[in-house]
Amino acid sequence: MEKVSIAKCNDYDSKHVYEAVSKCIELLGGMSRFVEPGMRVLLKCNLLMRKKPEEAATTHPEVAAAVARLVKEAGGIPVIADSPGGLFTERALKGVYRVCGMEEVAARDGIELNYNVEEITVSHPEGKIIKSLTVIKALEEADAVISIAKLKTHGMALYTGAVKNLFGVIPGTTKAEYHLRMKKIKDFSDMLVDICTYVKPVLSVMDAVVGMEGQGPSAGDPRKIGAILASESPYALDVASVSMVGISPEKVCTIQRAKERGLCSSLSEVNLAGDSLEELKIHDFKIPSHKHVGFIEQYFGGDSPIARFINNKFGPRPVFIHDGCVGCRDCEKNCPPKAISMVNGKPVVDLKECIRCYCCQELCPQKTVHIKRNWLFKTFK
């Protein structure tokens, strides 16, 4: 039976976080179960973009520091790494590490930060939808991977956690290529599970002290949850995490695609250890509506001409709030199908070309891209 450990943690005080992370990992048998002396351990954090820790868009640095400390105590060499959205350059990494707080804790605790921006193509014959991957070279140089995710909502995937966190091993703008190749949410979710089965993290940790609700994964609102969770199984960790914030696991496509492969169990089949999930459960966590996805696929077929027409006319769409836009062009540069153009210094989207990946919303530093959902789909269950 898959096991998920849970520990209450009310704030990001370094002592409190270390105690909660230690408790979670001890309940799983201790860090020495996962890390041997001399092992180089890649700590795959969620460092989506340059966001301050209090904005709750990225893994909090104190959670990363606590995991790194435990890796060191087990004799391992921790390396914090991620490939944020946009260009994968040393300059981009430096900016993200600095703003996200990783630079500070790394200097304080003597933790290595990855600046290797090389990429490598690897074979993955066991993959269902992708048989080869382009990944950051730092992944291949590591002896083990620990995923340290942030619990957040997501405009396209509904939820981003342990499994989707590993999309960050795909370098920079290559992510856009993957979005373009896997336009359907089911295909994209299968691709995420393929990446997870390739990476095979030895341990997954969830930063749920403060999560993000609403317009996640970057433009939502911080929401205190008050917990750290951990598991050997990233799939079980996601099942427990979404259940904690009142999201049905059946509504999360990555969970369902993993379940179909026998990688994932229902919550009733997961061994929950530590503090009570029910006591920590949030019943009014704000999540994006995904009713349109099931409606279109059920009645019109996911990629039929009529489905595309309905989706273009009535489906959710990115809306650009020009009053707050600074014309940075991040949305234009990171749009996988190149559906965004700049008109008089402001972004305009061609909805016929838009694939509804919402990378524009995800990577907007000003939070001026919103997802507009049509009233029509609110009437369907």
GUNU-432776 format. One record per residue (C-alpha): residue number from 0; residue in three letters; y, z, x. Coordinates in steps of 0.1 Angstrom, whole numbers, plus 2048, in hexadecimal, padded with zeros to 3 digits. Example, Ala and Ser with C-alpha at 12.3 -4.5 7.8 and 13.67 -1.06 7.14 Angstrom:
# GUNU-432776
@numi = 0 marke = ALA py = 7D3 pz = 84E px = 87B
@numi = 1 marke = SER py = 7F5 pz = 847 px = 889
***
This chain:
# GUNU-432776
@numi = 0 marke = MET py = 800 pz = 800 px = 800
@numi = 1 marke = GLU py = 823 pz = 7F7 px = 80D
@numi = 2 marke = LYS py = 839 pz = 814 px = 815
@numi = 3 marke = VAL py = 85E pz = 818 px = 811
@numi = 4 marke = SER py = 870 pz = 837 px = 81E
@numi = 5 marke = ILE py = 890 pz = 843 px = 80F
@numi = 6 marke = ALA py = 8AA pz = 85C px = 81C
@numi = 7 marke = LYS py = 8CA pz = 867 px = 80C
@numi = 8 marke = CYS py = 8E9 pz = 860 px = 820
@numi = 9 marke = ASN py = 90B pz = 867 px = 811
@numi = 10 marke = ASP py = 922 pz = 859 px = 82D
@numi = 11 marke = TYR py = 923 pz = 847 px = 84E
@numi = 12 marke = ASP py = 928 pz = 866 px = 864
@numi = 13 marke = SER py = 913 pz = 85E px = 883
@numi = 14 marke = LYS py = 8FF pz = 87E px = 881
@numi = 15 marke = HIS py = 8F7 pz = 87A px = 85C
@numi = 16 marke = VAL py = 8ED pz = 855 px = 860
@numi = 17 marke = TYR py = 8D7 pz = 85D px = 87E
@numi = 18 marke = GLU py = 8C5 pz = 879 px = 86B
@numi = 19 marke = ALA py = 8BF pz = 862 px = 84D
@numi = 20 marke = VAL py = 8B3 pz = 844 px = 862
@numi = 21 marke = SER py = 89D pz = 85C px = 876
@numi = 22 marke = LYS py = 88E pz = 86B px = 856
@numi = 23 marke = CYS py = 886 pz = 848 px = 848
@numi = 24 marke = ILE py = 875 pz = 83C px = 868
@numi = 25 marke = GLU py = 862 pz = 85D px = 86D
@numi = 26 marke = LEU py = 854 pz = 859 px = 84A
@numi = 27 marke = LEU py = 846 pz = 837 px = 856
@numi = 28 marke = GLY py = 836 pz = 847 px = 875
@numi = 29 marke = GLY py = 853 pz = 848 px = 88E
@numi = 30 marke = MET py = 864 pz = 82D px = 8A2
@numi = 31 marke = SER py = 848 pz = 82E px = 8BC
@numi = 32 marke = ARG py = 832 pz = 81D px = 8A2
@numi = 33 marke = PHE py = 848 pz = 7FF px = 8A4
@numi = 34 marke = VAL py = 857 pz = 7FF px = 8C7
@numi = 35 marke = GLU py = 846 pz = 804 px = 8E9
@numi = 36 marke = PRO py = 857 pz = 80D px = 90A
@numi = 37 marke = GLY py = 868 pz = 7EF px = 91A
@numi = 38 marke = MET py = 869 pz = 7DA px = 8FA
@numi = 39 marke = ARG py = 888 pz = 7C6 px = 8F4
@numi = 40 marke = VAL py = 890 pz = 7CC px = 8CF
@numi = 41 marke = LEU py = 8A8 pz = 7B5 px = 8BC
@numi = 42 marke = LEU py = 8BB pz = 7C8 px = 8A2
@numi = 43 marke = LYS py = 8C3 pz = 7AD px = 888
@numi = 44 marke = CYS py = 8E1 pz = 7BB px = 876
@numi = 45 marke = ASN py = 8F4 pz = 7AA px = 85A
@numi = 46 marke = LEU py = 914 pz = 79F px = 86B
@numi = 47 marke = LEU py = 91E pz = 784 px = 852
@numi = 48 marke = MET py = 942 pz = 781 px = 85D
@numi = 49 marke = ARG py = 960 pz = 795 px = 86B
@numi = 50 marke = LYS py = 961 pz = 7B1 px = 852
@numi = 51 marke = LYS py = 96A pz = 7D6 px = 859
@numi = 52 marke = PRO py = 94D pz = 7EF px = 853
@numi = 53 marke = GLU py = 95F pz = 7FE px = 835
@numi = 54 marke = GLU py = 95F pz = 7DC px = 823
@numi = 55 marke = ALA py = 939 pz = 7E0 px = 81F
@numi = 56 marke = ALA py = 932 pz = 7BB px = 827
@numi = 57 marke = THR py = 91F pz = 7C2 px = 847
@numi = 58 marke = THR py = 906 pz = 7DB px = 855
@numi = 59 marke = HIS py = 918 pz = 7FA px = 85E
@numi = 60 marke = PRO py = 91A pz = 800 px = 883
@numi = 61 marke = GLU py = 90E pz = 824 px = 880
@numi = 62 marke = VAL py = 8EE pz = 818 px = 870
@numi = 63 marke = ALA py = 8E8 pz = 7FF px = 88C
@numi = 64 marke = ALA py = 8F0 pz = 81B px = 8A6
@numi = 65 marke = ALA py = 8D7 pz = 833 px = 896
@numi = 66 marke = VAL py = 8BB pz = 819 px = 897
@numi = 67 marke = ALA py = 8C5 pz = 810 px = 8BB
@numi = 68 marke = ARG py = 8C3 pz = 834 px = 8C5
@numi = 69 marke = LEU py = 8A0 pz = 838 px = 8B7
@numi = 70 marke = VAL py = 895 pz = 818 px = 8C9
@numi = 71 marke = LYS py = 8A3 pz = 826 px = 8E9
@numi = 72 marke = GLU py = 891 pz = 847 px = 8E3
@numi = 73 marke = ALA py = 870 pz = 833 px = 8E0
@numi = 74 marke = GLY py = 877 pz = 822 px = 901
@numi = 75 marke = GLY py = 883 pz = 801 px = 8F3
@numi = 76 marke = ILE py = 8A2 pz = 7ED px = 8FB
@numi = 77 marke = PRO py = 8B7 pz = 7E6 px = 8DB
@numi = 78 marke = VAL py = 8CC pz = 7C7 px = 8D8
@numi = 79 marke = ILE py = 8E3 pz = 7C2 px = 8BB
@numi = 80 marke = ALA py = 8E4 pz = 79E px = 8AF
@numi = 81 marke = ASP py = 8EC pz = 786 px = 893
@numi = 82 marke = SER py = 8F9 pz = 763 px = 88D
@numi = 83 marke = PRO py = 917 pz = 767 px = 876
@numi = 84 marke = GLY py = 922 pz = 74B px = 85F
@numi = 85 marke = GLY py = 936 pz = 72F px = 86F
@numi = 86 marke = LEU py = 935 pz = 725 px = 894
@numi = 87 marke = PHE py = 91C pz = 737 px = 8AA
@numi = 88 marke = THR py = 931 pz = 73D px = 8C9
@numi = 89 marke = GLU py = 937 pz = 75A px = 8E1
@numi = 90 marke = ARG py = 95B pz = 75C px = 8D5
@numi = 91 marke = ALA py = 94F pz = 75E px = 8B0
@numi = 92 marke = LEU py = 936 pz = 779 px = 8B9
@numi = 93 marke = LYS py = 950 pz = 78E px = 8CC
@numi = 94 marke = GLY py = 967 pz = 78D px = 8AD
@numi = 95 marke = VAL py = 94B pz = 797 px = 895
@numi = 96 marke = TYR py = 93E pz = 7B3 px = 8AC
@numi = 97 marke = ARG py = 962 pz = 7C0 px = 8B0
@numi = 98 marke = VAL py = 96C pz = 7C0 px = 88B
@numi = 99 marke = CYS py = 94B pz = 7CB px = 87D
@numi = 100 marke = GLY py = 94B pz = 7EA px = 894
@numi = 101 marke = MET py = 92D pz = 7E0 px = 8A9
@numi = 102 marke = GLU py = 941 pz = 7DD px = 8C9
@numi = 103 marke = GLU py = 94D pz = 801 px = 8C6
@numi = 104 marke = VAL py = 92A pz = 811 px = 8C0
@numi = 105 marke = ALA py = 91B pz = 7FA px = 8DB
@numi = 106 marke = ALA py = 934 pz = 806 px = 8F5
@numi = 107 marke = ARG py = 930 pz = 82B px = 8E9
@numi = 108 marke = ASP py = 90A pz = 82B px = 8EA
@numi = 109 marke = GLY py = 902 pz = 811 px = 904
@numi = 110 marke = ILE py = 8F3 pz = 7F7 px = 8EC
@numi = 111 marke = GLU py = 8F0 pz = 7D3 px = 8F7
@numi = 112 marke = LEU py = 901 pz = 7B9 px = 8E1
@numi = 113 marke = ASN py = 8F3 pz = 796 px = 8E1
@numi = 114 marke = TYR py = 90A pz = 77A px = 8EE
@numi = 115 marke = ASN py = 8EF pz = 760 px = 8F3
@numi = 116 marke = VAL py = 8F9 pz = 743 px = 8DD
@numi = 117 marke = GLU py = 8DD pz = 72C px = 8E6
@numi = 118 marke = GLU py = 8C6 pz = 720 px = 8CB
@numi = 119 marke = ILE py = 8A2 pz = 714 px = 8CC
@numi = 120 marke = THR py = 88B pz = 702 px = 8B4
@numi = 121 marke = VAL py = 869 pz = 713 px = 8AD
@numi = 122 marke = SER py = 84A pz = 709 px = 89A
@numi = 123 marke = HIS py = 840 pz = 71B px = 87A
@numi = 124 marke = PRO py = 821 pz = 709 px = 86C
@numi = 125 marke = GLU py = 81A pz = 726 px = 854
@numi = 126 marke = GLY py = 83B pz = 720 px = 843
@numi = 127 marke = LYS py = 83A pz = 714 px = 81F
@numi = 128 marke = ILE py = 85A pz = 6FF px = 81E
@numi = 129 marke = ILE py = 864 pz = 6FD px = 842
@numi = 130 marke = LYS py = 84C pz = 6F7 px = 85F
@numi = 131 marke = SER py = 865 pz = 6FB px = 87B
@numi = 132 marke = LEU py = 885 pz = 710 px = 87F
@numi = 133 marke = THR py = 8A4 pz = 70F px = 894
@numi = 134 marke = VAL py = 8AB pz = 733 px = 89F
@numi = 135 marke = ILE py = 8C1 pz = 746 px = 8B6
@numi = 136 marke = LYS py = 8B1 pz = 749 px = 8D9
@numi = 137 marke = ALA py = 8B6 pz = 76F px = 8D9
@numi = 138 marke = LEU py = 89B pz = 771 px = 8BF
@numi = 139 marke = GLU py = 882 pz = 761 px = 8D5
@numi = 140 marke = GLU py = 88C pz = 777 px = 8F2
@numi = 141 marke = ALA py = 884 pz = 797 px = 8DF
@numi = 142 marke = ASP py = 863 pz = 7A9 px = 8DE
@numi = 143 marke = ALA py = 869 pz = 7B6 px = 8BB
@numi = 144 marke = VAL py = 882 pz = 7B3 px = 89F
@numi = 145 marke = ILE py = 890 pz = 7CF px = 889
@numi = 146 marke = SER py = 8A4 pz = 7C2 px = 86A
@numi = 147 marke = ILE py = 8C2 pz = 7D8 px = 861
@numi = 148 marke = ALA py = 8CE pz = 7CA px = 840
@numi = 149 marke = LYS py = 8EB pz = 7D3 px = 829
@numi = 150 marke = LEU py = 8E4 pz = 7D7 px = 804
@numi = 151 marke = LYS py = 8FB pz = 7BE px = 7F2
@numi = 152 marke = THR py = 8FD pz = 7A6 px = 7D5
@numi = 153 marke = HIS py = 8FD pz = 781 px = 7DC
@numi = 154 marke = GLY py = 90D pz = 765 px = 7C8
@numi = 155 marke = MET py = 8F0 pz = 74D px = 7CC
@numi = 156 marke = ALA py = 8D2 pz = 763 px = 7D3
@numi = 157 marke = LEU py = 8DD pz = 780 px = 7BD
@numi = 158 marke = TYR py = 8D4 pz = 799 px = 7D8
@numi = 159 marke = THR py = 8D4 pz = 799 px = 7FE
@numi = 160 marke = GLY py = 8BF pz = 7B2 px = 811
@numi = 161 marke = ALA py = 8A3 pz = 7B5 px = 82A
@numi = 162 marke = VAL py = 894 pz = 792 px = 826
@numi = 163 marke = LYS py = 8B5 pz = 77E px = 823
@numi = 164 marke = ASN py = 8C4 pz = 791 px = 840
@numi = 165 marke = LEU py = 8AC pz = 77D px = 856
@numi = 166 marke = PHE py = 8BE pz = 75D px = 84D
@numi = 167 marke = GLY py = 8D6 pz = 768 px = 869
@numi = 168 marke = VAL py = 8BD pz = 75E px = 883
@numi = 169 marke = ILE py = 8C6 pz = 73A px = 87A
@numi = 170 marke = PRO py = 8E4 pz = 731 px = 891
@numi = 171 marke = GLY py = 906 pz = 72C px = 884
@numi = 172 marke = THR py = 90C pz = 70B px = 872
@numi = 173 marke = THR py = 8E7 pz = 703 px = 871
@numi = 174 marke = LYS py = 8E6 pz = 71A px = 852
@numi = 175 marke = ALA py = 8FB pz = 6FF px = 840
@numi = 176 marke = GLU py = 8E0 pz = 6E6 px = 848
@numi = 177 marke = TYR py = 8C5 pz = 6FD px = 839
@numi = 178 marke = HIS py = 8DB pz = 702 px = 81A
@numi = 179 marke = LEU py = 8DE pz = 6DD px = 816
@numi = 180 marke = ARG py = 8B9 pz = 6D7 px = 81A
@numi = 181 marke = MET py = 8AF pz = 6F3 px = 802
@numi = 182 marke = LYS py = 8C7 pz = 6EE px = 7E5
@numi = 183 marke = LYS py = 8B2 pz = 6FF px = 7CA
@numi = 184 marke = ILE py = 8B1 pz = 725 px = 7CA
@numi = 185 marke = LYS py = 88A pz = 725 px = 7CA
@numi = 186 marke = ASP py = 889 pz = 70E px = 7E8
@numi = 187 marke = PHE py = 8A4 pz = 722 px = 7FA
@numi = 188 marke = SER py = 891 pz = 742 px = 7F2
@numi = 189 marke = ASP py = 870 pz = 734 px = 7FF
@numi = 190 marke = MET py = 883 pz = 72A px = 81F
@numi = 191 marke = LEU py = 88F pz = 74E px = 823
@numi = 192 marke = VAL py = 86C pz = 75B px = 81F
@numi = 193 marke = ASP py = 860 pz = 741 px = 839
@numi = 194 marke = ILE py = 87A pz = 74F px = 851
@numi = 195 marke = CYS py = 86F pz = 772 px = 84A
@numi = 196 marke = THR py = 84A pz = 769 px = 850
@numi = 197 marke = TYR py = 854 pz = 75A px = 872
@numi = 198 marke = VAL py = 86A pz = 776 px = 87E
@numi = 199 marke = LYS py = 852 pz = 791 px = 873
@numi = 200 marke = PRO py = 869 pz = 7AF px = 877
@numi = 201 marke = VAL py = 855 pz = 7CE px = 882
@numi = 202 marke = LEU py = 86C pz = 7E4 px = 86D
@numi = 203 marke = SER py = 888 pz = 7DF px = 853
@numi = 204 marke = VAL py = 8A4 pz = 7F7 px = 84C
@numi = 205 marke = MET py = 8BC pz = 7F5 px = 82F
@numi = 206 marke = ASP py = 8E0 pz = 801 px = 832
@numi = 207 marke = ALA py = 8E5 pz = 80D px = 80E
@numi = 208 marke = VAL py = 8FE pz = 829 px = 815
@numi = 209 marke = VAL py = 919 pz = 813 px = 807
@numi = 210 marke = GLY py = 90E pz = 7F1 px = 7F9
@numi = 211 marke = MET py = 921 pz = 7D5 px = 7EA
@numi = 212 marke = GLU py = 921 pz = 7CC px = 7C5
@numi = 213 marke = GLY py = 932 pz = 7B1 px = 7B1
@numi = 214 marke = GLN py = 93D pz = 791 px = 7C4
@numi = 215 marke = GLY py = 926 pz = 797 px = 7E2
@numi = 216 marke = PRO py = 91D pz = 790 px = 7FD
@numi = 217 marke = SER py = 941 pz = 792 px = 80B
@numi = 218 marke = ALA py = 95A pz = 793 px = 7EF
@numi = 219 marke = GLY py = 94B pz = 7AF px = 7DA
@numi = 220 marke = ASP py = 954 pz = 7D4 px = 7D7
@numi = 221 marke = PRO py = 946 pz = 7F0 px = 7ED
@numi = 222 marke = ARG py = 92F pz = 807 px = 7D8
@numi = 223 marke = LYS py = 921 pz = 828 px = 7E4
@numi = 224 marke = ILE py = 8FC pz = 82A px = 7E0
@numi = 225 marke = GLY py = 8F5 pz = 846 px = 7F9
@numi = 226 marke = ALA py = 8D4 pz = 83C px = 809
@numi = 227 marke = ILE py = 8C2 pz = 82E px = 827
@numi = 228 marke = LEU py = 8A1 pz = 81D px = 821
@numi = 229 marke = ALA py = 886 pz = 80F px = 839
@numi = 230 marke = SER py = 865 pz = 7FE px = 838
@numi = 231 marke = GLU py = 84C pz = 7EA px = 84D
@numi = 232 marke = SER py = 84E pz = 7D0 px = 831
@numi = 233 marke = PRO py = 870 pz = 7BF px = 82B
@numi = 234 marke = TYR py = 863 pz = 7B3 px = 809
@numi = 235 marke = ALA py = 85A pz = 7D7 px = 7FD
@numi = 236 marke = LEU py = 87B pz = 7E3 px = 80B
@numi = 237 marke = ASP py = 88D pz = 7C9 px = 7F5
@numi = 238 marke = VAL py = 879 pz = 7D3 px = 7D7
@numi = 239 marke = ALA py = 883 pz = 7F7 px = 7DB
@numi = 240 marke = SER py = 8A7 pz = 7EF px = 7E4
@numi = 241 marke = VAL py = 8AE pz = 7D9 px = 7C6
@numi = 242 marke = SER py = 89D pz = 7F2 px = 7AF
@numi = 243 marke = MET py = 8B4 pz = 80D px = 7BC
@numi = 244 marke = VAL py = 8D2 pz = 7FA px = 7B0
@numi = 245 marke = GLY py = 8C3 pz = 7F0 px = 78E
@numi = 246 marke = ILE py = 8BA pz = 7CC px = 796
@numi = 247 marke = SER py = 898 pz = 7C1 px = 78A
@numi = 248 marke = PRO py = 883 pz = 7B4 px = 7A7
@numi = 249 marke = GLU py = 878 pz = 798 px = 790
@numi = 250 marke = LYS py = 89B pz = 78A px = 790
@numi = 251 marke = VAL py = 89D pz = 787 px = 7B6
@numi = 252 marke = CYS py = 88F pz = 765 px = 7C1
@numi = 253 marke = THR py = 886 pz = 76F px = 7E4
@numi = 254 marke = ILE py = 871 pz = 78C px = 7D7
@numi = 255 marke = GLN py = 85F pz = 776 px = 7BE
@numi = 256 marke = ARG py = 858 pz = 75A px = 7D8
@numi = 257 marke = ALA py = 84A pz = 775 px = 7EF
@numi = 258 marke = LYS py = 835 pz = 783 px = 7D3
@numi = 259 marke = GLU py = 826 pz = 761 px = 7CC
@numi = 260 marke = ARG py = 819 pz = 761 px = 7F0
@numi = 261 marke = GLY py = 80B pz = 784 px = 7ED
@numi = 262 marke = LEU py = 825 pz = 792 px = 805
@numi = 263 marke = CYS py = 835 pz = 7A9 px = 7EB
@numi = 264 marke = SER py = 82B pz = 7C3 px = 7D2
@numi = 265 marke = SER py = 83C pz = 7D1 px = 7B3
@numi = 266 marke = LEU py = 84E pz = 7F2 px = 7B5
@numi = 267 marke = SER py = 831 pz = 805 px = 7A5
@numi = 268 marke = GLU py = 81B pz = 7FA px = 7C2
@numi = 269 marke = VAL py = 833 pz = 805 px = 7DD
@numi = 270 marke = ASN py = 82F pz = 827 px = 7ED
@numi = 271 marke = LEU py = 851 pz = 837 px = 7EB
@numi = 272 marke = ALA py = 856 pz = 854 px = 804
@numi = 273 marke = GLY py = 872 pz = 86C px = 80B
@numi = 274 marke = ASP py = 88F pz = 870 px = 7F2
@numi = 275 marke = SER py = 88B pz = 865 px = 7CE
@numi = 276 marke = LEU py = 895 pz = 841 px = 7C6
@numi = 277 marke = GLU py = 89A pz = 84B px = 7A1
@numi = 278 marke = GLU py = 8B3 pz = 866 px = 7AB
@numi = 279 marke = LEU py = 8C7 pz = 84D px = 7C0
@numi = 280 marke = LYS py = 8C5 pz = 831 px = 7A7
@numi = 281 marke = ILE py = 8E5 pz = 821 px = 79B
@numi = 282 marke = HIS py = 8E6 pz = 813 px = 777
@numi = 283 marke = ASP py = 907 pz = 802 px = 777
@numi = 284 marke = PHE py = 906 pz = 7EE px = 797
@numi = 285 marke = LYS py = 91A pz = 7CD px = 791
@numi = 286 marke = ILE py = 905 pz = 7AE px = 798
@numi = 287 marke = PRO py = 90C pz = 789 px = 794
@numi = 288 marke = SER py = 8FE pz = 778 px = 776
@numi = 289 marke = HIS py = 8E1 pz = 760 px = 77D
@numi = 290 marke = LYS py = 8D8 pz = 756 px = 75A
@numi = 291 marke = HIS py = 8E3 pz = 732 px = 75F
@numi = 292 marke = VAL py = 8C8 pz = 72C px = 77A
@numi = 293 marke = GLY py = 8AA pz = 734 px = 764
@numi = 294 marke = PHE py = 8BA pz = 723 px = 745
@numi = 295 marke = ILE py = 8BF pz = 702 px = 757
@numi = 296 marke = GLU py = 89D pz = 702 px = 768
@numi = 297 marke = GLN py = 88A pz = 70C px = 749
@numi = 298 marke = TYR py = 89A pz = 6F3 px = 731
@numi = 299 marke = PHE py = 8A4 pz = 6D6 px = 746
@numi = 300 marke = GLY py = 892 pz = 6D7 px = 767
@numi = 301 marke = GLY py = 8A3 pz = 6E4 px = 786
@numi = 302 marke = ASP py = 8AD pz = 6C2 px = 795
@numi = 303 marke = SER py = 8AC pz = 6A9 px = 778
@numi = 304 marke = PRO py = 8CB pz = 694 px = 771
@numi = 305 marke = ILE py = 8D3 pz = 6A8 px = 751
@numi = 306 marke = ALA py = 8CF pz = 6C8 px = 764
@numi = 307 marke = ARG py = 8E7 pz = 6BD px = 77F
@numi = 308 marke = PHE py = 900 pz = 6B2 px = 763
@numi = 309 marke = ILE py = 8FE pz = 6D3 px = 751
@numi = 310 marke = ASN py = 901 pz = 6E6 px = 772
@numi = 311 marke = ASN py = 920 pz = 6D2 px = 77C
@numi = 312 marke = LYS py = 930 pz = 6D6 px = 75A
@numi = 313 marke = PHE py = 926 pz = 6F9 px = 750
@numi = 314 marke = GLY py = 915 pz = 70B px = 76D
@numi = 315 marke = PRO py = 926 pz = 724 px = 784
@numi = 316 marke = ARG py = 93F pz = 716 px = 79C
@numi = 317 marke = PRO py = 955 pz = 721 px = 7B9
@numi = 318 marke = VAL py = 979 pz = 726 px = 7AF
@numi = 319 marke = PHE py = 994 pz = 728 px = 7CA
@numi = 320 marke = ILE py = 9B1 pz = 740 px = 7C5
@numi = 321 marke = HIS py = 9CD pz = 72D px = 7D7
@numi = 322 marke = ASP py = 9E6 pz = 74A px = 7D5
@numi = 323 marke = GLY py = 9D2 pz = 75E px = 7EE
@numi = 324 marke = CYS py = 9C5 pz = 741 px = 803
@numi = 325 marke = VAL py = 9D2 pz = 73F px = 826
@numi = 326 marke = GLY py = 9C4 pz = 71C px = 82D
@numi = 327 marke = CYS py = 9AD pz = 726 px = 848
@numi = 328 marke = ARG py = 994 pz = 70B px = 83E
@numi = 329 marke = ASP py = 975 pz = 721 px = 843
@numi = 330 marke = CYS py = 968 pz = 716 px = 821
@numi = 331 marke = GLU py = 96D pz = 6F1 px = 82A
@numi = 332 marke = LYS py = 95D pz = 6F4 px = 84C
@numi = 333 marke = ASN py = 93F pz = 708 px = 840
@numi = 334 marke = CYS py = 937 pz = 6F5 px = 820
@numi = 335 marke = PRO py = 914 pz = 6E6 px = 824
@numi = 336 marke = PRO py = 918 pz = 6C7 px = 80F
@numi = 337 marke = LYS py = 93D pz = 6C2 px = 81A
@numi = 338 marke = ALA py = 948 pz = 6C5 px = 7F6
@numi = 339 marke = ILE py = 969 pz = 6D7 px = 7FE
@numi = 340 marke = SER py = 988 pz = 6C5 px = 80A
@numi = 341 marke = MET py = 9AB pz = 6D2 px = 811
@numi = 342 marke = VAL py = 9C7 pz = 6C6 px = 7FB
@numi = 343 marke = ASN py = 9EA pz = 6D1 px = 805
@numi = 344 marke = GLY py = 9DA pz = 6EC px = 81B
@numi = 345 marke = LYS py = 9C4 pz = 6FA px = 7FF
@numi = 346 marke = PRO py = 99F pz = 6F5 px = 7F8
@numi = 347 marke = VAL py = 993 pz = 6DF px = 7DB
@numi = 348 marke = VAL py = 96E pz = 6DB px = 7D3
@numi = 349 marke = ASP py = 95B pz = 6BC px = 7C6
@numi = 350 marke = LEU py = 944 pz = 6CC px = 7AD
@numi = 351 marke = LYS py = 92D pz = 6AD px = 7AD
@numi = 352 marke = GLU py = 926 pz = 6B3 px = 7D1
@numi = 353 marke = CYS py = 925 pz = 6D9 px = 7D0
@numi = 354 marke = ILE py = 902 pz = 6E8 px = 7D3
@numi = 355 marke = ARG py = 90C pz = 70B px = 7C7
@numi = 356 marke = CYS py = 902 pz = 71C px = 7E8
@numi = 357 marke = TYR py = 923 pz = 72F px = 7E7
@numi = 358 marke = CYS py = 927 pz = 72F px = 80C
@numi = 359 marke = CYS py = 94D pz = 72A px = 805
@numi = 360 marke = GLN py = 94E pz = 74C px = 7F3
@numi = 361 marke = GLU py = 937 pz = 75D px = 80C
@numi = 362 marke = LEU py = 94D pz = 753 px = 82A
@numi = 363 marke = CYS py = 970 pz = 755 px = 81C
@numi = 364 marke = PRO py = 983 pz = 770 px = 830
@numi = 365 marke = GLN py = 99D pz = 774 px = 815
@numi = 366 marke = LYS py = 985 pz = 779 px = 7F7
@numi = 367 marke = THR py = 997 pz = 75C px = 7E5
@numi = 368 marke = VAL py = 978 pz = 74A px = 7DA
@numi = 369 marke = HIS py = 969 pz = 756 px = 7B9
@numi = 370 marke = ILE py = 94A pz = 74B px = 7A6
@numi = 371 marke = LYS py = 953 pz = 740 px = 783
@numi = 372 marke = ARG py = 937 pz = 743 px = 76A
@numi = 373 marke = ASN py = 938 pz = 730 px = 749
@numi = 374 marke = TRP py = 937 pz = 744 px = 728
@numi = 375 marke = LEU py = 91A pz = 72D px = 71C
@numi = 376 marke = PHE py = 900 pz = 73D px = 732
@numi = 377 marke = LYS py = 90A pz = 760 px = 728
@numi = 378 marke = THR py = 8F9 pz = 75A px = 707
@numi = 379 marke = PHE py = 8D7 pz = 753 px = 716
@numi = 380 marke = LYS py = 8BF pz = 76D px = 723
***
